[in-house]
Amino acid sequence: MKRTAGPERASSKSQSRTSAAQPRLLSGGNPQIAKAEGDAPVQAYIAAMPGWKRDLGCRLDALVVRNVPGVEKAVKWNSPFYGVEGMGWFLSFHVFIRYVKVTFFRGTALRPVPPGGTQEDARWIDVHEGELDEKQMADWIRQATAIPGWETGKTTAKKTGAVKRVPPAARR
């Protein structure tokens, strides 16, 4: 007698396909998403963020979209990046165990300066559960889009005036 897949069998197959499509969470709970440009990989990253961080990711993404018409998006180094054509990337965020780090690549030019950071230009804020100040974040986002951002090779820093990442070894 030929066996046919019953409801339980079909269900278990679709569950295994669904779990296989789920992005792997790296240490700290950060989703592993392949490097790609556009909204789709950013939305995949946000959908894979664990627990309360997923809602925070949705809120951050909505704040950027609402305040930056025509924003460009990408996932690089397992983090969503947001930028403006010709100006470079201005913001990224990354999941950690207890918070989400929101980095402004030219954060020293923002007022008030976000509290975290020791790099030359970048500053960040660690957002813990229930602590997102949407008004302040929206203000920083608007300020960040008005100044040249960080370029990762899409266009040249000379064209945009953006900060180009130079590895420490190349600075010598």
C-alpha positions in Angstrom: 0.0 0.0 0.0 1.4 3.4 -1.0 1.7 5.9 1.9 0.3 9.4 1.4 1.4 12.4 3.5 -1.2 13.0 6.1 -1.8 16.3 7.9 0.9 15.6 10.5 3.5 14.7 7.8 2.9 17.7 5.6 3.0 19.9 8.7 6.4 18.5 9.8 7.8 19.0 6.3 6.7 22.6 6.1 8.1 23.2 9.6 11.5 21.9 8.7 11.5 24.1 5.5 10.5 27.1 7.6 13.2 26.5 10.2 15.8 25.9 7.5 14.9 29.3 6.0 15.3 31.0 9.4 18.6 33.0 9.7 21.1 31.8 12.2 21.5 33.9 15.3 25.2 34.7 16.0 26.6 35.3 19.4 24.6 37.9 21.2 21.5 37.2 19.2 22.5 39.1 16.1 20.9 37.6 12.9 23.3 36.3 10.2 22.0 37.8 7.0 23.9 37.7 3.7 25.4 41.0 2.5 22.9 42.6 0.1 21.4 45.9 -0.9 17.8 47.0 -0.7 14.8 46.8 1.7 14.3 43.0 1.5 17.5 42.0 3.3 16.9 44.7 6.0 13.4 43.4 6.5 14.8 39.8 6.8 17.2 41.0 9.4 14.5 42.8 11.4 12.2 39.7 11.1 15.0 37.6 12.6 15.8 39.9 15.5 14.9 38.0 18.7 12.2 39.0 21.2 11.6 42.7 22.0 14.5 43.7 19.7 12.3 42.9 16.6 9.8 45.5 17.6 12.7 48.0 18.2 14.1 47.2 14.8 10.7 47.8 13.2 10.4 51.1 15.0 13.9 52.2 14.0 13.3 51.3 10.4 10.0 53.2 10.4 11.7 56.3 11.9 14.3 56.3 9.2 11.8 55.8 6.4 9.5 58.5 7.8 12.4 61.0 8.2 14.5 60.2 5.1 12.7 60.2 1.7 14.4 57.9 -0.7 16.6 56.2 2.0 18.9 53.5 0.7 19.2 50.3 2.7 21.6 47.4 2.8 22.8 44.6 5.1 26.6 44.7 5.5 28.6 42.8 8.2 25.3 41.3 9.6 23.9 44.8 10.3 21.3 47.0 8.5 22.8 50.1 7.0 20.9 53.3 6.0 22.2 55.9 3.6 21.5 58.7 1.2 22.7 58.5 -2.4 25.7 60.7 -2.9 26.1 61.2 0.9 27.0 57.8 2.1 25.8 55.6 5.0 24.7 57.5 8.1 23.3 54.9 10.5 23.5 51.2 11.3 22.3 49.0 14.1 23.4 45.7 15.6 21.8 43.3 18.1 23.6 42.4 21.4 22.3 40.3 24.2 20.8 43.1 26.3 20.5 46.0 23.9 20.6 47.2 20.3 23.5 49.4 19.4 22.5 52.3 17.0 25.6 53.8 15.4 25.8 57.1 13.6 28.9 57.1 11.5 29.4 60.9 11.8 27.9 61.1 15.3 30.4 63.7 16.6 28.6 66.2 14.3 25.2 65.5 15.9 23.8 67.7 18.7 23.6 66.5 21.4 26.3 63.9 20.6 25.1 60.4 21.1 26.6 59.1 24.4 28.7 56.1 23.2 31.9 55.9 21.3 35.6 56.5 21.3 36.2 56.4 17.5 37.2 59.6 15.6 33.8 60.3 14.1 31.3 57.5 15.0 29.0 57.7 18.0 26.3 55.3 19.2 23.6 54.7 21.7 22.8 51.4 23.3 19.0 51.1 23.3 17.7 48.7 26.0 14.2 47.3 26.2 11.6 50.1 26.5 14.2 52.9 26.3 13.9 54.2 22.7 13.4 58.0 22.7 11.8 58.3 19.3 11.9 62.1 19.3 15.6 62.3 20.0 16.3 59.4 17.5 14.3 61.1 14.8 16.2 64.4 15.4 19.6 62.6 15.2 18.4 60.8 12.0 17.5 64.2 10.3 20.8 65.7 11.4 22.8 62.7 10.2 21.3 62.9 6.7 22.4 66.5 6.3 26.1 65.7 6.6 28.3 63.5 4.5 28.3 59.9 5.8 30.5 56.9 5.6 31.3 55.3 2.3 32.0 51.6 1.8 33.0 51.7 -1.9 29.7 52.4 -3.7 30.9 55.9 -4.8 34.1 57.7 -4.0 34.6 59.8 -0.9 35.9 62.6 -3.2 32.6 62.7 -5.0 30.5 62.8 -1.9 32.8 64.3 0.7 31.9 61.2 2.8 34.3 59.6 5.3 36.1 56.7 3.7 37.0 53.8 6.0 40.7 53.3 5.9 42.2 50.2 7.7 44.7 51.1 10.4 47.5 49.4 8.6 47.0 51.6 5.5 47.2 54.8 7.6 50.9 54.4 8.3 
